[in-house]
Amino acid sequence: MDIYSVLQVVAGLAFFLYGMSVMSSSLEKMAGGSLELTMKKVTSNKWLSFLLGLLITCAIQSSSGVIVMLVGLVNSNIIAFKDTLPIILGTNVGTTITGWILTLTGIDSSGFSIMSVLSPKFFTPILALAGVIMRMVAKKEKQKDLGTIFLGFAILMYGMTFMSDSVKLMANEPWFANILLMFTNPILAVLISILVTAVIQSSDATIGIVEAFASSGQITLGMAVPLVLGANIGTCVTGLISSIGVAKNAKRVSVLQVMVNCTGAILVLIVLLVIGKMPFLQGTTNHVGVALTHTLFNVFVTIVAFLVEPLLIKAVKSIVKDDPSDLPKILIDDRLLGQPSIAVNECLGNTMVMGMMAQEEMDKALSLFTEYDESIYNQIVENEDILDWYEDQLDTYLVKLSKIALSDEASTSVSKMLHVVTDFERIGDHALNVAELAKKYHETNSSFSNQAVKEVGVLTTAIREIMSFAIESFNSNDLASAAQVEPLEEVIDAITSDMMDTHIERLVRGECTIELGFMLSDLINNCERVADHCSNIAVCVIEVSDDEFYSHQYLNDVKHESDAFKALYKYYLDKYSLKSIQ
C-alpha cells in the first residue's frame, strides 16, 4: 500500500471538511436572523416550507446544520413538529447542490478554453486571493464574512481536487482494487457509507469521496448508488445526537428524518438488489453520475414522503409518544447557538415579551388602588415569578451568545439585551410591591386624602407614560422615544419630592395618619424606582446605538448641555405640575 497516496487523500478530506465548515458558518452569519423570520412565516404552507428548506441548505451549505436548527426551533416551541416534514425534504434536496458544485473538479484544466475557466484549478487561486484581500482590507463585517466564504470555498475545492488527483494515482494499485471489491456488495457498501458519514458528520464529504473515487474510472453506477444511500442515512446521526435531552416534539424531528431517509434507501436498495445485473448499472460512472444519483434519490424520497405524509407523522408519534410531563424547561434551546443570528433574534423577541409583560404588570398594579381585584393581584404574583425566570434564562443565554463570533449588528443587540433584562425584571419586582400595597390598602379600608389621591393620579399617569416611552424605545430601537425618557424621569423625581413635602404638611395638620403615610411613601418610592429603570433602558438604547456605554457621562452631558433636554423637561414639568390640582 502506498501510504503517501493514502495520506494525500486524508489531507484532501481534511481540507474539504475545514473549508466546508468555514464557508457554512460564514454563510449562516451573513444570512442573519431573516432565516428564522422567514421560517416562521412560511411553515403553514408545505410547498413554501419545502422551498425554504431547500434554499436555506443551499445558502448555508449544511443539511445537518438545518436539521439541528430545526430541532432547536421545535424544542423552543417556535415551530410545530407537524410542519417540519416539508423543511426536512427540502433540506435533503438542497444538500445535493454541493455534489453538483464538486463535479467542477472533473473539468479538464489543461490548456485554455471557456470550460477550463470553470475548473477549480483555475478559479480557486483567484477566490483564495480575493478572500485574503477582503479579510485584510475590508472594514465592514459583511465584506469580511464574504471574504471568509471565498476562502472557505477555495479550501473546499482545493481539498476535493487534491482527493481526486490522489485517488487517480492509486487507481492501478492492487490494494485499491481490493477496496473497490467491497463496494460490489450493496449492503456492505451502504453500511460502510453510513459509518463514514456518521464519523465525519457530513454527507457532502461522503459524496465528495465517492466522486473522488469515481474520478478513478473504476466505480460503477451499481457501486455508487449504495454509497449515496448510506450517505443519506448517515447524515441523520447529527440530528439524532442533537435531539438528546430535548422535549418529545423535538425528538420527533430527528426520528422523522431517519424514517424518511431510511425508508427511501430501503426501497431503492430492494430495487437495486432485484435489477443489480442490469447492464446500465455495470458501466463505470463519473462525478456527474454520482451527483445525478444523489439528486434523483432525494427527489424520489421527497415524492414518496409527500404522498404518505400523514402516515409518516402518525408513525413517528407512535414511536415517540406524548408525555404530558414533558414540557420545555428552557426558553431558548442551546442548539440554536450554532446559528447565532437566529439565537439573537429569539432572545430579542423574548426580551420584548419580558418588557411588555413588566409594563403590563406595573399598569395593573397601579390600577388596583382605584379598583381592587383579587384575581388581578394573583396574576401579578404569578407573572413576577415568570419575569424572574425570563431574566435567569435570558441572562444565561446571552452570556453564552456574547462568547460567540457575531456580526456587529447581532453583537449590538446582545449588548443591549444584557443591559435591559435586569431592568425589566426589577420593574416586575416593583409592580409586585405596588400590588401588595394596594392589597393592604384595600384590606384595611384605607383612604388617602382627596389631595393625595389627585397627586397619586398625576404620578401614575407620568409613570405609565415613561414606561410606554422606554418599552417603545427598546422594541423599535426608537431614539426619539428614548430621548423623551430622561426629561420625564427628572420631572417624576420632582413630583415625588413635592408629594413627600405635601404629605408632611398634611401630617402636621392632622389630615393624614402615620400608617397611610408609610403606604404613600412606599408607593412613591416604588414609582420613582420604576422611572429610574426606564431611564436605564432609554440610556442603553441611545448609548449602544452609538457603540458605547458610558451612562453617567451621557446623563451629565444631556442634562447640562442639551437644549432639547431642557425644552422637554419644561414641557413635562408643566404637564405634570401638582400646582394645577391644588
N, C-alpha and C positions, 0 to 999 in steps of 0.2 A: 504493500500500500504506500502510495506517495503521500507521506504525511504533510509535506509542504502544500500540496494542492488542497488537501482537506482543510488545513489552517486558513488557506485563502478563502475557501467557501465560508468558513466560520467568521472570518473577518468581514467578508461581504455582508453576511447576515447581520453582524453587529452594527455595521454602518447603516444598513437598511432600517433596523429597528430604532436606532438612535435618531435617524433622520425623520422617520415616521412620528416618533414621539415629539420631537421639536416642532415639526410642522403642525401636527394636530393641536398641540397646546396653544400655539400662536394663532392658528385659525379660529379656535374657540374663543380666545381672548378678544380677537378683532370682531367676532360676530356679536359679542356683548349680550346683554340681557334681552335683546329683541327675540332671541330664540325661545325663551320661556314665555314671553308675552304672546308670541305667535302661537306657540303650542297650546296655551290656554284658550285662545280664540277659536282654533280650528278643530279641536278634538270632538266636537259634536257632529262633524261631517267626516265619514270614514275615508272618502276619497281625498279630501284635503289633508287628512291626517297621514294617509299613505304617502302623499306627495311631500308632506313636511318631513316625515322620517327619511325619505329618500334624499331630500335636499340638505337636511342637517348632516347626514352621514357624508354626503359629497363635500359639504362645507368644512367639516372638522376632520374628515378622513379617518374616522374611527367608529365602527359599528359597536364595538364593546363600550366605548365612551357614551354613546347614545343610550344603550341598554342600562348602564349604571346610572345615568342621568334619570332615566325613566323610573327605575326602582326607587331612587331618592324622591322624585316628584310624587309618586304614588304613596310612598311612606309618609310624606308630609301632607297628604290629602290635597295636593294641588291638582292632580289628575285622577280620574276614576279608573279602576282596573279595566272595566268593560270597554274603555276607549283606547286601550293600548295596543290591541292586535294590529290595526292598520299601520301604526307607527313602527311596530316591530317588523312587519312585512316590508314597509318602505325602507327600513334600515338594511334589511337583507339584500334588497335590490341595489340600494345606494352603494353598498360596500363593493359591488362588482366594478365600479368605475376605476378603482385602483388597479385591478388586473389589466384593464384596457390601457391605462397610462403606462404600465410596466411593459406592454408589448412594444413600446418605442425602442426598447433595448435590442430588439431583433432587427432594427433597420440597419442596413449596410452603410457604414460611415466612410468607407474608402472613396477617395476622390471627392468631388464637389458636385452636388445636384440639389434640386429642390427637396427631395426626400431626405438627403443626408443632413439637412438643416434640422429635421425632426429627431435625429439621433441624439441620445443623451451625451454622447462623446463630443458633440458639437455645442449643445446649449448648456450643459451642466457647468462648465467653467465660467460661462458668461453669467449664469444665475448666481453662482457662488461669489463671483467678484462683485456683482450688483448688491448682493445681500450684505457682504462685508462693508462696502462703502456706505450703504444705508444705515447699518448699525453704528458706524463710526461718525457719520456726518449729520444724519437726521436729528432734528430737535424734538419733533412731535413723536409721542409714544406710538401712535398707529403706524407711522412711517418706519419706526424701528421694528415693530411687530411684523410688518410686511417684509422687511429685510431678513428677519429671522425665518419667515416662511420660505423665502427664496433659498436661504442656506439649508434649511431642513430638507427641502425638496431636492436640492443638489446632492446632499449627502445620501438621501434615499436612493436616488437614481444611480449615483456612483456605486453604492453598495450592491444594487441589483446588477449593474454591468459587471462589477467585479465577480459576483457569484456566477453569472452566466459564462464569463470568459474562463473561470476556473473549472467549471463543470465540463466545458468543451475540452479542456486539457486532459481531464480524467476519462473522457468518453471511451477511449480504446483500452483502458486498463481492465484486466480480468476481474479484479475485485469489485470494480464499479458495475460490471455486468451482473455479478452475483447479487449485488444490492437491488438492481433493477428487477431481478427474477422474483424478489419478494412481492413486487407490485403486480405481478401477474395473477396473484390470488386476491380477488376483490375484497374479501372480508378482512384479510390481513392488511391490505392497503388502507382500508378505512380506519382500522384500529391504529395503525402507525400514524396516519394523518391526524387523528383525534389527539393522540399523545403529543405529537409535535406542537400542534396548535395550543393545547392546554398548557404546555410548558412555556412557550414563548408568548402566550396570551395575545396572539394576533393572527386572525385568519388571512389577512392581507399578506403577512410574511410567509405563511404556508403556501398561498397561491403563488407568491413570488418565487419560492423554492421550486415549486412544480414547474413554473415557467422556465426557470433556470435549467432544470433537468431536461425539459422539452427542447431547449436550445441545443442539446447534445445530439438530437436527431434519433434518440433511442427510446423515446416514450411513445407508446401507442395511445390512441384515444380510449381504448378499453382500460388502460392503466391509469390514465389521467382522471377519468370520471370518479372512481372510488376515492382518489386523493382529494378531489374537490368536495365530495360528500363528507369526508372526515373533517375537512377544514370548517365546514358549516356547522357540524356538530360540536367540534372542539371549541369553537368561539363562544359557545354557551357557558363554558366554565367560568368566565369572568363574571357573567350575570349571576350565576349560582353563588359564587363567592361573595358578591356584593349584597346578596339577599340574606346573608347570615345575620340574625339578630333584629330583623325588621318585622313589621306587622304582617298579618296574613295576606292582605291585598297586595303588598309589595313583593312577598314571596311568590305570589301567583304570576307576576310579570316574568320572572326568570323561568318558572316552570312552563309557562306558555311558550316562551322562546324555545326551550328544549323540546317540547311536544311538537311544535311546528317543524323545526329543523330535522328532528329525528324521524317523524312520520314521513316527511318528504324524502329523506335519504333512504329509508327502508323501502319505500315504493319504487324508487329509481333503482336501488340495488337488486330488488327482486326481478325487475325488468332486465337488468344487466346480466344477471345470472342465467336468465332464460335465453337471451339473444347474444350471449357472450362470444359466440363463434362467428358472428356476422362479419363479413369482410371489411366493412367500413370501420369497425372497432379495432381491427388488426393493423390498420395503417398507422404510421407514425404521425404525431401531431407537433405543433409548434406553439409559440407564445399566444398567437391569436386563437388557436384551437382551445387552449386552456381557459383563456378569458371568456370565450364564447360559451364553453361548457358551464363555467361558473354563472354566467348571466342567465342562460336558459334554465338551469336548475332552479335558481331563485325566482324566476318568473313563473315556472311551473308550480313551485311551492306556494307562491302568492295566490295564484288562481285557485288551487285546491283549498287553501285555507279560507279564502273569502267564501267559497261555496259551502263550506261546513263550519262557518264561524260560530253559530250557536252551539253546535256540538263541542267544539274546542273549549269555549268558555265554560260550558257545563261540566266537561271532563276535568278541567283544571280546578274548578270549585269543589268537585267531588274528591280530588286528591288533596287539596289544601282546604280543609273545611273551616267554616266560620267559627270563631270563638268570641263570644260576647265580651270576654275579659281582655281580649287582645286589642287594646286601644293604643294609639300613638302616645308615647311618653315623652316625645320631643317635639319641639316647634319646627325645626328645620333639620333635615337629615344631613349627617356628616358626608354622605356620598356626594352631595352637591358641591363639596369643596373642590372636587375635581373639575367642576365647571364654575369657576369663581364669579363670573358675571351673573349667572343665574342665582347663585347663592346670595350675592349682594342685593339683587332685586327682591328676592324673597325676604331678606332681612328688612329692606326698606319698606315693603308692603306691611310687614308685621309691626314695624316701628310706628308706621302711620296708624295702624289699628290701635296700638297701645296709646298713642297720643289722643286720638279721638275718644277712646274709652275714658281716659283720665279727664278730658274736658267734660264729657257727659256726666261722669260721676260727681264732679265738683258742682256742675249745674244742678243736678238732682239734690245734692246735699244742701245747697243754698235754698232750694225751694221748700225743703222740709220745715223751715222756720215759719213759713206762711201757711203751708198746708201739709201737715204731717201725715205720712202713710207708712205703716209698718212694713209692708211688702217692699216698698222702695228702699227703706233703710236696710232690710235684709239683703236686697240685691247689691247695695253699695258694699256691704260687708263681704259678700261673695266675690264681687269684682275686684276688690282690693287684693284678695289673695291671687286672683288671676293676673293682675298687674305685677305683683311680686314675681310670679312665675315667668311672665314675659321678660321682666328685667333680667332674671337669672339666666334664662335661655339665650336671650339676645346678647347679653354681655359676654357669655362664654363663647358663643359662636362668632361674634365679631372679633374677639381676640384671636381666634383661630384664623379668621379671614385676613386679619392685619399682617399675619406672618407669611402670607402667600403673595407671589408677584401679581400685582393688579395693575390695570390701566389707571391713568391719572384720574379719570372720572370716577371709577369704582373706588379708588383709594380715598378720594374726597368724600364720597358717600359714607364709607366705613368710618372715617374720622368724625363726620357729623353725627352719625348714629351713636357712636361711643360716648359722645358728649351729652346727647339729649335723653337717652333711655332712662338715666337716673333721675333726670328732672321730671319726666313723665310719671315715674313710679312715686316720686315724692309728692307730686300733685295728688295722686291717688291716696297717699297717706293723709294728706291734709283734708281731702274730701271725706275720709272716714272720720277724722277728728271733728269736722263740722257736723257730720251726720249724728255723731254721738252727742254733741252739744245740743242739736235740735231735738234728739230723743229725750234728753234730760229736761230741756226747756218745755217740752210737751207734757212729760210725765209729772212735772212739778207744778203744772198750770201757771208757769211764769209768764210775765208780760212786761216787755220793755216799755218805757215811756213813749209817748207819741213822737217826741223829737228823736229819740234813739231809733225808733222804727224807721223814720224817714231817713236818718243818716245811714242805717244799715242798708236801706233800699238803694241809696246812691252808691255805697261801696260795692254791693253785689252786682250792680249794673256795670260798674267800672271793671270788676273782676271778670265778668262774662266777656266784656269787650276785649280785654287784654289777652284772655285765653284764646279768643277767636283769632286775633292777630297772630299770636305765637304759633298756634297749630297750623294756620294757613301758610305762614311763612315757611314752616318746615315742609309741609306736604307738597307745596307748589314751588318751593325754593324761591319764594316771593320776597325780594329785598324791600319792596315798597311797604308790605305789611310788617316786615321785621323792623323797619325804621320807625313805625308807629309805637312800638312796644316800650322802648326806653323812656320817652317823654311821659307816656301814660303811667309807667311804673313809678316815676318820680312824683307824679300827681297823686297816685294811690298812697305813697309814703306820706305825703302832706295831708291827705284825707284821714288816714289812720291816726296821725299825730293830733289833728284837730278833734277827732272823735274822742280820743282819750282825754283831751283838755275839757271838752264839754261834758264828758261823763263825770269828771272830778267835780265840775261846777254843780252838776245835778246832785251828786253825792253829798256835797257840802250843804245844799239847800234841802236835803232830805227827800228828794224826788226819786231816789234810786237806792236799792239795797246793796249790801256788800256782795251777796251771792249773785245777784244779777250783774253786778259789776265784773265779777270773775268770768261769768259766761260771756259778756260782751267783750271783755279783754281777750279771752281765748279766741273768739270769733275773729276779732280784728287781727290778732297775731297770725292766725292760720291764713287769712286772706292776704295779708302782707307777704307771707312766705310764698304763697302761690304766685303772686306778682313777681317776686324775686326769681322764681324758677322760669316764669315766662320770659323774663329778661335774659336769663342764661340761654334759653332756646334761641331767642332772636339774635343775640350777640354771636352765638355759634354759627347760625345761618349766614350772617354777614361776614364774619371773620374767615370761616372755612372757604367761602366763595372767593376770598382774596388770598387763598393758600397760606393763611397764617392764623394763629390763635393766641392773641395777647389781649384777653378780655379787659383787664384793668387799664391798660394803655388806651384801648379803644374807648372805653367808657369815659375816661378822663378827657380824651380829645373831643369826643362828641358833645359832652356837656359844657365844655368851656369855649369851644371854638366854632361849633356848628350853628349857623343862623337858622337852619331848618329845624334843628332840635329845639331851639328857643321858641320858634313860632308854634310848633306843635305842643310844646309844654304849656304855653299860654292858652292855646285853644282848649286843651283838655282841662286846664285849671278852671277856665270859665265854665266849661260844660258840666264839670262835677263839683261845682262850688257848693259848700254846705251853707253858705250865707243865703242862697236863694230859697232854702227850705225852712228858714227860721221864721 
